[in-house]
Amino acid sequence: MQTNTEAQLTPAESRDLCRIAGLMIPASDAFGVPGADDAIIFADIIRSLGRDLGDVRDALAELAALAGGTFVDADDAHAEILLTTLLARGDRVAAALGRVVLQCYYRDDRVLIALGLEARAPFPKGYTLEQGDWSLLNAVQGRAQLWRDDRGA
């Protein structure tokens, strides 16, 4: 059964996105984890595009144009440079591309197990996190307010 999202990605876009996922998070035999281009993880990425579909399609089109054709056909070194450059921009398109890959990768049971976590939903039990260095927030706490306060108006 084809979902609405799958119907909106062309085969070339799907191949490019799969290559991007594999470049972002390659498989590691040393850690016993699949890459984000693993068939199960990639199917989850495709199913989960949702609200990010437009931005992901924009990123795919931009990378294909920069690659001079299809991103999947670019040589490895050039493809990695193009992807790194796009992701480093940190704009809406780059954030959407990173988000769709990362969210699906880190909810895969094999990845959770490799990280030493129980393969389950985080709620209702939650996860215990080790306390970190709260002093790292001092720079943020000392900044001026970044938003408008309309409560008193």
N, C-alpha and C positions, 0 to 999 in steps of 0.2 A: 504494500500500500504506500503510495507516494503522498507525502505531506505537502502542504502549501509552500513551506520553505524550500523543500527539495525541488518543487516545480519552478521556483524563482531563481535557482542557481543553475547556470549552464554547466554542461560537463567540463568545459575548460575552467570555469570558476571553481568548481568542486575539486578538480585536480590541483589547481594553484593553492587553494586553501589547505588541502591535505599536505602539500609540500611545505607550506608556511608552518603548519602545526609541527611537522617533523623537524624543521629547522629550529623552531622555538624551543622544543623539548624533545631532543633525540632519545632513542632507547639507550639504556645503559645495562650491559651485562654485569658490570661490577656491582651495581646496586639492585639488580634484578627487577628493573622497571621497564615497561614498554614506553615507546615514544608517543607523543600526542598524535602521531599519524597512524597509530594502531587502529585496525578496523573497528573495534568496539568503541574506542574513545572517539574516533572520527565520526562514527554514526551518531554518537551523542552530541557532538559539536554541531552537526548538520541539523539535528532535531531541535537544538537549543538556540538557534540563531535569533528567533523572535524579534524583539525590538531593535536588535543590533544589525538586522539584515541589510538595511540601506547603507549603513556606515561600512560594514564588511564588504559589501559589493563595491563601494567607492574605493576602499583600500585595495581590493583585488584589481580593479580597473587601473588604478594609479601604478601599482607594481607591474602589471602587464605592460603598460605604456613605457615605463622606465626600462623594462627588460627588452623592449623592442619587439614584442610579440606576446607570447605566453610566458608567465613567470616560471612555469614548470620546465620550460626548455632552456632557461638561463643556466650557465655553468654554476657550479656550487659556490665558488668564491664570490662571483658577481651577485648571485641571488642572496647570499648572506649579507653582503654590503647593502644592497637595496632594502632588505627587510629591516636591518639594524637601523638604517637611516630613517625609515618610515616610523618605526616604533619609538625612536629617540625623540621625535617631534612632540610626543605626549599630547597631541590634540585629540579631539573627539573620535576621529577615524582610527587612530592608533590605539586609543584606549579600548574601543569596541573590539578591535581585532585581538588584542591581548586578552581581554575579558572572556571572549567566547572560547578561546583555547584553554586558558588557565582554569576556568570554572569546571569544565568537563574533565580535564586531566586530573585535578585534585579531588574529584568525587568518584573516581574509579577505584573499586575495591583493591585491585592489585597495587595501586600506588599507595593507598592508605596503609595496607599491610606492610609494604616496604618501608614506610615511614615510621613503623612501629605503632600505628594506631589501629584501633578496632574498626573493622569494616562495617560501619553502621552510620545511620544518620546522626548528626550532632545533637539533635534534640529527641527526647526530652532529657536525656542523661547529661548532655554537655560533655566538654573536655576540660581537663585541668591544664592550665598553662603555667609554666614556671614564671615567677616574678622576674621582671626585667629591671633595667636601670631607669627609674622614673625621672632622674635628673635630665635625661635626654629631652624631656618636654619643656624644660625651663625656657629655651629660646622661643618656643611657640607661645607659652603662657605670658611672656613679656611683650608680645606684639600688640599693636593697636587692633581694635575691633575691625573685622573685615566685612561685617554685614550691617545693614541699617536696622535700627530698633524702632519699629512703628508702634510699640505698645503705648507709649505716652502721647501719641499724636491724636 
